[in-house]
Amino acid sequence: MKRLADLRSEVESWRGIQKHIQDILELAEMGDESLRPELEPETDAIEKQIGRLELQVLLGGKYDRGGALLSINAGAGGTDSQDWAAMLQRMYLRWCERRGYQTEILDLTEGEEAGIKSITIAVDGLYAYGYLRAEKGVHRLVRLSPFDSAHRRHTSFAQVEVLPDLGDEDTEIEIAPDDLRIDIYRSSSAGGQNVQKNATAVRITHIPTGIVVSCQNERSQMQNRLNAMRVLRARLAELQREAQERQLADLRGEYVKAEWGSQIRSYVLHPYQMVKDHRTEYETGNTQAVLDGDLDAFMEAFLRHQPEQE
């Protein structure tokens, strides 16, 4: 029913724009110059609508229409990188809010002094995975460090991982109970009143692959276990996809996996202001808008750039 409702909405969008164009053409054919100030903004609006619908054509991957599991992990750079990971968390939550997507924090590990070490967020909304997969990779920040007493320039790194949220719908991913080791422990936090006295956090190890996932954000052990299985299922699907890509690469050429080391995007706050995507060469000087969640232009540039690379 959800799939049917999504398709219905998509068809109605195309029909709506078709009717809008017909109405504009009928007015234009009247040849009345006094209507020009009214028609020009309507034409611009139609062009923007068509641009958005064109993007949907590029979002045709198997999981593009569904939700996503977004993970952020602080990298090299100590406290600065943990603070950078928290800045990225805020940036993506703002972006989700702009698009009307629902978010749920599944797992969060706070930094010792500031920021976060890691976070996993479930994002629910139409085309959430399709757009967010443009963000997968290493993000680099250059700024004057607020944690350096000499106020020197520091470079920080954070890894963003994006997986499709499969829920329990994908029957291709089978997980045998004997392949799992499940550990229960107390949730960690910054301390004080928020420390859980009961063991509710869950860590699941998938023995055949060595994949480890943990969830501790819920007060219920059962809910944490369900969320951990949700993340594990997504990671196994990604592992399967990478194996398929590797097989195709044997026929097409070299297979290059996106790993820690080379950043996909740089955010420079000093000595000048710029955010640049190194895959598409798209850049902007409005760094504050980007950090406030204005990411659509970067995502669209990635989606339009992809067909050129294939």
Buried (B, 14 or more C-beta within 10 A) or exposed (E): EEEEEBEEEBEEBEEEBEEBBEEBEEBBEEEEEEBEEEBEEBEEEBEEBEEEEEBBEBBEEEBBBBBBBBBBBBBEBBBBBBBBBBBBBEBBBBBBEEBEBEBEBBBBBBBEEEBBBBBBBBBBBBBBBBBBBBBBBBBBBBBEBEBEEEEEEBBBBBBBBBBBBBEEEBEEBEBEEEEBEEEEEEBBBEEEEEEBEEEBBBBBBBEEEEBBBBBBBBEEBEBBBBBBBBBBBBBBBBEEBEEEEEEEEEEEEEEEEBEEEEBBBBBBBEEEEBBBBBBBEBBBEEBEEBBBBBBBBBBBBBBBBBEEEE
